[in-house]
Amino acid sequence: TVPGRVTLRPGVTSSVALFDPAVTGVDRRYVVAGTLPWIGPMSQISEEERPPVEVHYILQRPAKTAGFAALPLPGGTWRLFQTSSGGGLQMIGEASAGHTAAGQDLELSAGDAFDLTAKRVQTEFSTRRDSSRWVATAAYRVTVSSAKDSTASVEVLEERRGDWQVLDSSIPAERVSSTRVRFRVRVPANGETSFT
């Protein structure tokens, strides 16, 4: 239901507010997506990779609350703004999202961070024959650097289909699903953090 009346004219795009401005909690996440091949043989990589550090915003919409959280949201484009140092609004990103049911958090990917960078290097690689298949073992070092004035928490995700496991890690590896593992690192202001 759209409040009030709206006039739709032929050939003209109209923007209509679906609800009044609302206040909600927002979490910002920094994510580095891994570069392992999803399927097929793993290979030896000699070059340093520089995956982007993505910025994700999660708009909290707790179930059983009124207003913004109680409404189903149609899919479309979202524009993200924050207050600038001068007090005005400045656009910080744009993202697309699918339909979102009432009470479901909304996650928006707003592009890549410019003040966080990541490097990924394969430090070891070997293969061996194990009965009827080949088994590959690889080691990596991931370094996340920050030019921010504050500490940043970054999630490094690795995904791989099939039979795989993390044999050793310098920080805890969290198995999120059968195909995904997550590493959480804290990067100091104007510094860097590495893990293997």
C-alpha positions in Angstrom: 0.0 0.0 0.0 1.4 3.4 -1.1 0.2 6.3 1.1 -1.7 9.1 -0.6 -2.2 9.4 -4.3 0.3 8.9 -7.1 -0.1 10.0 -10.7 1.5 7.8 -13.3 2.2 9.5 -16.6 2.9 7.5 -19.8 6.6 7.3 -20.6 7.7 8.8 -17.3 9.5 7.0 -14.5 8.1 7.8 -11.1 9.8 7.1 -7.8 7.4 6.6 -4.9 8.4 6.1 -1.2 7.2 2.8 0.1 7.6 3.7 3.7 8.6 6.7 5.9 12.3 7.1 6.7 13.3 4.5 9.4 16.1 4.0 11.9 17.7 0.6 12.0 21.0 -1.0 13.0 23.7 -1.3 10.4 26.7 -3.6 10.4 29.6 -3.0 8.0 31.7 -6.0 7.0 34.9 -6.2 5.0 35.2 -9.4 3.0 38.0 -10.9 0.9 36.7 -13.7 -1.4 39.2 -16.5 -1.9 40.5 -17.5 -5.3 40.6 -21.3 -5.1 39.0 -22.9 -8.1 35.5 -24.0 -7.4 35.9 -27.3 -9.1 38.5 -29.2 -11.0 42.2 -29.7 -10.2 44.1 -27.2 -8.1 47.3 -25.8 -9.6 50.5 -24.3 -8.6 50.3 -20.5 -8.7 53.6 -18.5 -9.0 52.1 -15.0 -9.0 50.9 -12.9 -6.1 47.1 -12.4 -6.2 45.4 -9.2 -5.1 41.8 -9.9 -4.4 39.6 -6.9 -3.7 38.4 -6.2 -0.1 34.6 -5.9 -0.6 32.4 -3.7 1.6 29.1 -5.2 2.8 26.4 -3.5 4.8 23.8 -5.5 6.7 20.6 -3.6 7.6 19.1 -5.2 10.6 15.4 -6.0 10.4 14.5 -8.0 13.5 11.3 -10.1 13.3 8.3 -9.0 15.2 9.1 -5.3 15.1 7.1 -2.6 13.4 8.0 -0.3 10.6 10.9 -1.0 8.3 11.4 -4.5 9.6 7.8 -5.5 9.2 7.6 -4.8 5.5 8.6 -7.1 2.6 11.1 -5.3 0.4 11.0 -5.6 -3.4 14.2 -6.3 -5.2 16.0 -3.5 -6.9 18.8 -0.9 -6.5 19.8 0.5 -3.2 21.8 3.7 -2.8 23.9 4.0 0.4 24.6 7.4 2.0 26.4 8.5 5.1 26.9 11.8 6.8 30.0 13.6 5.5 32.4 15.6 7.7 30.5 18.8 6.6 27.2 17.4 7.9 25.6 16.6 4.5 24.8 13.3 2.9 27.4 11.7 0.7 26.8 8.6 -1.5 29.1 5.8 -0.5 27.9 3.0 -2.8 25.1 1.4 -4.7 24.0 -2.2 -4.6 21.3 -4.5 -6.0 19.3 -6.9 -3.8 16.6 -9.4 -4.4 13.2 -9.5 -2.8 13.5 -9.6 1.0 10.8 -11.0 3.3 9.6 -9.1 6.4 11.9 -9.7 9.4 14.9 -10.7 7.2 18.2 -8.7 7.4 19.2 -7.1 4.1 22.8 -7.5 3.0 24.1 -5.1 0.4 27.5 -5.3 -1.3 28.6 -1.7 -1.9 31.8 -2.2 -3.9 35.4 -2.4 -2.9 37.3 -0.7 0.0 39.9 1.8 -1.1 41.7 1.9 2.2 42.1 -1.9 2.7 44.1 -4.1 0.4 44.7 -7.9 0.3 47.6 -10.0 -1.0 47.4 -13.8 -1.4 50.5 -15.9 -2.1 50.7 -19.7 -2.6 53.8 -20.7 -0.5 53.7 -24.5 -1.0 52.2 -26.9 -3.4 52.4 -30.7 -3.8 50.4 -33.5 -5.3 50.4 -37.3 -4.6 48.5 -40.3 -5.9 46.1 -41.7 -3.3 44.5 -45.0 -4.4 42.2 -43.9 -7.3 42.7 -40.1 -7.2 45.2 -37.3 -7.0 45.4 -35.3 -3.8 46.7 -31.7 -3.9 48.1 -29.9 -0.8 48.7 -26.2 -0.9 49.7 -23.5 1.6 48.9 -19.8 1.3 49.8 -16.6 3.1 47.2 -13.9 3.1 48.1 -10.3 4.1 45.5 -7.6 4.7 46.9 -4.0 4.9 45.0 -0.9 6.1 45.4 2.8 5.5 42.5 3.4 7.9 42.8 5.4 11.1 41.0 2.7 13.1 41.2 -1.1 13.5 39.2 -3.1 10.9 37.8 -6.6 11.1 38.0 -8.5 7.9 36.6 -11.9 6.9 38.6 -13.9 4.4 36.4 -16.6 2.7 37.6 -19.6 0.8 35.2 -21.8 -1.2 35.9 -25.2 -2.8 33.5 -27.9 -4.0 34.3 -31.5 -3.2 36.3 -33.3 -0.6 38.7 -30.8 1.1 39.9 -29.8 4.5 42.1 -27.2 6.3 45.1 -29.1 7.6 46.8 -26.3 9.5 46.1 -22.6 10.1 47.8 -19.9 12.1 44.4 -18.5 13.1 41.1 -20.4 13.7 39.4 -21.6 10.5 35.6 -21.6 10.8 33.9 -24.2 8.6 30.7 -22.3 7.5 29.3 -24.9 5.1 30.4 -27.9 3.1 32.0 -25.6 0.6 33.1 -22.5 2.6 35.6 -21.7 5.3 36.0 -18.3 7.0 39.0 -16.7 8.7 38.5 -13.5 10.7 41.4 -11.1 11.1 41.8 -7.8 12.9 43.9 -5.3 11.0 45.4 -2.5 13.0 45.1 1.1 12.0 47.7 2.0 9.3 49.1 -1.5 9.6 48.8 -5.1 8.3 48.0 -8.6 9.4 49.1 -11.8 7.8 48.0 -15.4 8.4 48.8 -18.8 6.8 
